[in-house]
Each structure stands twice: as structure tokens, then as C-alpha cells.
């Protein structure tokens, strides 16, 4: 703005001293009889409507039109007996041209206690300054909310990304483009509702707590229902309640709602997410295709401004053409294109396995043609699809709850909508045979008995509903968050969630003290220590890690390991964990990298000789370590990783001990997965492949997934971060060779 070009945001990062000064100015207002947080306020105009209404007002012209505006102070410049204050409201920015003779002594005095970020109200006449800036000349200025923290100078870029997600309120203040994304999200969700209702669908609400797990294969969140004294699951899908309504005669239903899956987080997944499921009686996959194509094109036109017949958007630099009739392609056709030859369900299993190995896709001996075909598509084909494509004819082997195709029961009547290499919808011709459904539930229960904690339970009531007769129906589920990512051109699901799931923030007692210092309350108030004890996660102030001495050299540790272990696997595991911990230490605690590695080498020192006594694992090792001259710190660190089995042992406290707890089982799982790969190398092993093995409880069943989850939690990392860092560490210590499969 012309009149306040010299105004700038604070140059220094927020400091406790500046917060203290702002608190002092707050108190000065109170001492002067000014309430810095009044109850009432008045707004009669917004910035954008004033700009529109007075667009023709000439420079230097006054009006007698009095308005009341309010907003956050974004710029402030004083110049003699005038001051220029830029306030920002929901629609834009407007300047307050404050003149002492117009504002009066009381309002002028308020300016002395004004800071950037404060929220103020102003009433006055509209004018345009001689420099052409539309302004309000206040006769009255009111403090509406005194800001005690300064706004940051800059609040964007990768370095601040986690802070932006955690403090979304500051992100929204500082970045208008972020506000635009969430306004678009609101419009998209509203448009989806209108579109569905116009197509004859009825919106319904179904329970978010389920007594039986169903509707998808996913690990649930569990909560306890006190009144019934039993555990319930936060829903992982809305499918089964909605299909009960189809049985009941509500022929077209949909629900937009939150689902919860207790799984990892990455660019396209959040444990709490929004989906829409819709079911239509007497419809099928063709009906779901027409519904989907119409919905996406409507959003492209009304939210992205596309013209009808030319629905073209850009997503992450890639042009996506949604116009015309969307193509449908069999999964086998996409896979064939990627491997350079025709493959389908009739291709010999041995040849499909050879093709997988040729493309570095690990396979299991038990996999049939359907699973192998799917892996070729999933690993090679999906990412090649750019424009909207209905990928059809999924093998029954990977769609166990889908209705089989009449012409080939090895395939299912299902499609996934893929755009820009990502799945946006999953649709089925719904299974309505109660006998078939009962059998498939029984198979799921059997899988649960074999350790699959994502398998569904047996839903007696749902089968009973089907026994009353459900008409043929088409059903579809959409990932709303992914749709918003697509239409708002955002790379991560966190960019379209106002409050994405985050690891708990660590605060200190000093942080709490800074907030409660000087607080006067009507009733007894808790002490800082009591508040800290009640808080989610409070830590001591950050300190430089102490120097840790092992009492042994690396060579001495390796010799001691070899003295008590003959099995090459155990020797290799010790070297692997030691190497991984060294890589972690180089980033987290470089001065103690030797100590971290020696702990990793020796952590399972006594396992080979005393595997039959897991409770006292590391207890025997402690005796041998003392005899070898090991330090108490080394013994404690080694013993900490078995504290779950033996409560008398010390629990992991140091970051190094937490890292050992996390990677001990994880390196074993990665090693088992690597030797299944054609390359036998960790160098081409990806997080995506590890996540598949992690979810398959039958693979490397001896690697305790719960221990790995707890390890990530102890470190304060998401699972994906732990996976990625551990794979990178294993690559660093074993380039281009099979180190982990011996």
C-alpha cells in the first residue's frame, strides 16, 4: 500500500523479552482503565466491499460515510501527528489514517500501546488519501484483543512446515493462499452435497463407534464405552450401516464423515480422514462411473473455473484433462503395457513371478496369478496413469469381499478411479448374497485368529439384514481429502487438513512459567509443576547430550560378541544394529556416535546362549560386560531394550536407548524383506514395500510390530519417518551388497 510502504513486520524472531513487553503494554492498558479484551464490538463494513464501493473515489477526496471496521494490525507507521495502521479482516486489508485532531487524545494514547498482531476496531469516515490510498479516518479506535506473541516475519517454506501444521492459526494469519485452500475445501464439500442431493441421494448419519470391526481391512482405534463396560472401535468405514439402509428401502444414500485408521501417516494418509460413501439400489459399476465423472467435472467447473467440455486442471505441474468420456481399462491391460507383453489371469504363474523379479518386485511363494498380476500393476502401472481412468477387473485374490464377475469368477466387479498416479475412488457391484457374505466373514475371522489385526469381525446383524433381501446395488467410496488435494493443487494431505495429526509437542516448564507468570485468579491456581504434570508432554529444557563412555572399544565389542555367539545371523544383526545406531547418532548426537554403535553391537550379546530365558535377556549380558570393563552407562543402555519383558530393567530414557528399542526389531524386518527381493539389496528397497511387509503379520512373524510402533512413539517420530531413516541408515552401512540376509 502506498502510504505504508515503509511499514514492515518484526525483523527478529519472537522472543520471551518481546512477549514480556507486550504483557507490560497489556497491563498498562488495564491500569489506564482500558479493557484489552472487551465483550462487544461492531463491524458495518469489510475491506473488500469498501474497495468495491469506493473504487471511483478520487485521490484526496473525503466522504461523510461513516463505517465501523475491525481486523488484525498488519502494519503500523507513525509520522508526527498522523499514524497509518493497516488492518486485515476476512476479506482483505484497509488502511486507518489516524490523525490526532480527529481521533482525540484517548484514541491517540491507545496507539502507543499498539503492536503488530493486535486486533482493533475503528469507526470513522471513508476517504482516499492524496497518494490514492483508500482509508478510514477514525474518530474512535478500540482495542479488541491484545496480542501477546509477535507475528513471525516469514512463515512459509519447508523449514517451517511442521510449525505451520502445528500452529495452523499462525499459518492462516500469515499466508492468504492457505486461507484460500480451506475456503475451496469448504466449497468442494458443499458442492458434493448439493450434487448428490440433486441426483436423488439422501444424506444420512451413521454411528462413529462400532461394536464390530467392518467395512474395510484396517487397524482400528479402540475406545472403552463405560456405560456398557466394553470396548468399541472408532469406525474405519461407513459401508455396512449404509448398506443396511439399502435393505430398508432407502434406495439412494450417502454419508460424508470422518473415519479413523490406526496406521501410519504419509503424503496421502492421515489417521483421521474424511470420506464419502454412496450406495444406489438397482445400479452397478456403470452407474458409479457416471456419478463419479459428473461429480468431478462439476467441481472442476464450479471451483476451478473450467469451462464445460474443457475441464482441464493442473496438479503438481501435470495437466489433468477431465473432459470427454473417461476411459475404463482392465488392470491386466495396464500391467501388460508396463511389462511390454500381454499378461492376464491365464499367464502361467511362473512367468508372472519372473516378470515381478525382473522388475525388482518381491514375491511370496504362496501368491497366485491374481496377486502377482496386481503387484505388477500396483508397483509399475498405477503411477503411469495421468488422466482420469477407471481401472477395472481386479483379481478376486486381492478383492476378497467383492462380487465376482459372472463371465470370469477369478475377477471382481470393481473399479478404482486413478488420476495422476493416485487412487481417488473405489467402487463395487455390492455383494448381496447372505450365504456368500457369511462365508467371507468367517474367512476374515480365521485371518484374525492367525494374527491379522486388520481383519474384520463376524457381523451377525449385517448378514441377518442381507437375509431379508438387498437389491442389486452399486457402491462407491471417495477420499474427500485427496479430492481436495487434487482440485487445490496441494502435494500433501496435511496441506488440506486444518489440524493434521502430529506427534505430541514437547514443551518445557519454562514455557508454562512464561504463560502463567503474574496471573491473578479468583480461585486457587495450580503450581507450574502441577500444570506440567497435567500436560501432555513436558520435558526439561534442551541440553547438550552428556559425553558417554562405553569402557570398550568397537573392536573389543565385536570380539566379545563373537566370544558368545557363533551363529552368523546373530553376529550380523549386532553389526547391523550398531551401524544403524551410528548413522542415527551422526545426526542426533555426533559426539557419542562410538557409544551408540557399541550399544547396538552388544545389545543381544546373551541371546544365542540364553534364548530360552527371554525375561532375563541382558541380565546375563550385564555380568559379562562388567567383567570386560564396560561402563555402567553401556550396561544400562543394553538392558533398556528388554524392559518390556522384565520390569526390573531400566526403561529407555536417553534418545539413544529409544533408538535401540525402535530399530532392533525393525532392522530384522527390513533384512527379511530385502532377501525376498530379486536384487537382494537394500539399495532399491522403498518405504512403500516395507509398509506392505509391516502390515502382513504372517511375514517375518517373529518381528514384533507393536515394539516397532512403541519405538517410534518413544522417539516422537511417525512410523514412516522411522522406516525412512532406518532404510537410509542401512543403505549407508551396506551399499550395493546383501548384508542383511545372511
C-alpha positions, 0 to 999 in steps of 0.5 A: 500500500502506498502510504505504508510502504515503509511499514514492515513486520518484526525483523527478529524472531519472537522472543520471551523479552518481546512477549514480556513487553507486550504483557507490560503494554497489556497491563498498562492498558488495564491500569489506564482503565482500558479493557484489552479484551472487551465483550462487544464490538461492531463491524458495518463494513469489510475491506473488500466491499469498501474497495468495491464501493469506493473504487471511483473515489478520487485521490484526496477526496473525503466522504461523510460515510461513516463505517465501523471496521475491525481486523488484525494490525498488519502494519503500523507507521507513525509520522508526527501527528498522523499514524497509518495502521493497516488492518486485515479482516476476512476479506482483505486489508484497509488502511486507518489514517489516524490523525490526532485532531480527529481521533482525540487524545484517548484514541491517540494514547491507545496507539502507543500501546499498539503492536503488530498482531493486535486486533482493533476496531475503528469507526470513522469516515471513508476517504482516499488519501492524496497518494490514492490510498483508500482509508478510514479516518477514525474518530474512535479506535478500540482495542479488541484483543491484545496480542501477546506473541509477535507475528513471525516475519516469514512463515512459509517454506519447508523449514517451517512446515511442521510449525505451520501444521502445528500452529495452523492459526499462525499459518492462516494469519500469515499466508492468504493462499492457505486461507484460500485452500480451506475456503475451496475445501469448504466449497468442494464439500458443499458442492458434493452435497448439493450434487448428490442431493440433486441426483436423488441421494439422501444424506444420512448419519451413521454411528462413529463407534462400532461394536464390530470391526467392518467395512474395510481391512484396517487397524482400528482405534479402540475406545472403552464405552463405560456405560456398557463396560466394553470396548468399541472401535472408532469406525474405519468405514461407513459401508455396512450401516449404509448398506443396511439402509439399502435393505430398508428401502432407502434406495439412494444414500450417502454419508460424508464423515470422518473415519479413523485408521490406526496406521501410519501417516504419509503424503496421502494418509492421515489417521483421521480422514474424511470420506464419502460413501454412496450406495444406489439400489438397482445400479452397478459399476456403470452407474458409479462411473457416471456419478463419479465423472459428473461429480468431478467435472462439476467441481472442476467447473464450479471451483476451478473455473473450467469451462464445460467440455474443457475441464482441464486442471493442473496438479503438481505441474501435470495437466489433468484433462477431465473432459470427454468420456473417461476411459475404463481399462482392465488392470491386466491391460495396464500391467501388460503395457508396463511389462511390454507383453500381454499378461492376464489371469491365464499367464502361467504363474511362473512367468508372472513371478519372473516378470515381478523379479525382473522388475525388482518386485518381491514375491511370496511363494504362496501368491497366485496369478491374481496377486502377482498380476496386481503387484505388477500393476500396483508397483509399475502401472498405477503411477503411469496413469495421468488422466482420469481412468477407471481401472477395472477387473481386479483379481478376486485374490486381492478383492476378497469381499467383492462380487465376482464377475459372472463371465470370469469368477477369478475377477471382481466387479470393481473399479478404482478411479486413478488420476495422476498416479493416485487412487481417488475412488473405489467402487463395487457391484455390492455383494448381496448374497447372505450365504456368500457374505457369511462365508467371507466373514468367517474367512476374515475371522480365521485371518484374525485368529492367525494374527491379522489385526486388520481383519474384520469381525463376524457381523451377525446383524449385517448378514441377518439384514442381507437375509431379508433381501438387498437389491442389486446395488452399486457402491462407491467410496471417495477420499474427500481429502485427496479430492481436495488435494487434487482440485487445490493443487496441494502435494500433501494431505496435511496441506488440506487438513486444518489440524493434521495429526502430529506427534505430541509437542514437547514443551518445557516448564519454562514455557508454562512459567512464561504463560502463567507468570503474574496471573491473578485468579479468583480461585486457587491456581495450580503450581507450574509443576502441577500444570506440567504434570497435567500436560501432555508432554513436558520435558526439561529444557534442551541440553547438550547430550552428556559425553558417554563412555562405553569402557570398550572399544568397537573392536573389543565389542565385536570380539566379545560378541563373537566370544558368545555367539557363533551363529552368523545371523546373530553376529550380523544383526549386532553389526547391523544394529550398531551401524544403524545406531551410528548413522542415527547418532551422526545426526542426533548426537555426533559426539557419542556416535562410538557409544551408540554403535557399541550399544547396538553391537552388544545389545543381544550379546546373551541371546544365542546362549540364553534364548530360552530365558527371554525375561532375563535377556541382558541380565546375563549380558550385564555380568559379562560386560562388567567383567570386560570393563564396560561402563555402567552407562553401556550396561544400562543402555543394553538392558533398556531394550528388554524392559518390556519383558522384565520390569526390573530393567531400566526403561529407555530414557536417553534418545539413544536407548529409544533408538535401540528399542525402535530399530532392533526389531525393525532392522530384522524386518527390513533384512527379511524383506530385502532377501525376498527381493530379486536384487537382494539389496537394500539399495532399491528397497522403498518405504512403500514395500516395507509398509506392505511387509509391516502390515502382513503379520504372517511375514517375518512373524517373529518381528514384533510390530507393536515394539516397532510402533512403541519405538517410534512413539518413544522417539516422537517420530511417525512410523514412516519417518522411522522406516525412512531413516532406518532404510537410509541408515542401512543403505549407508552401512551396506551399499550395493551388497546383501548384508542383511540376509545372511 
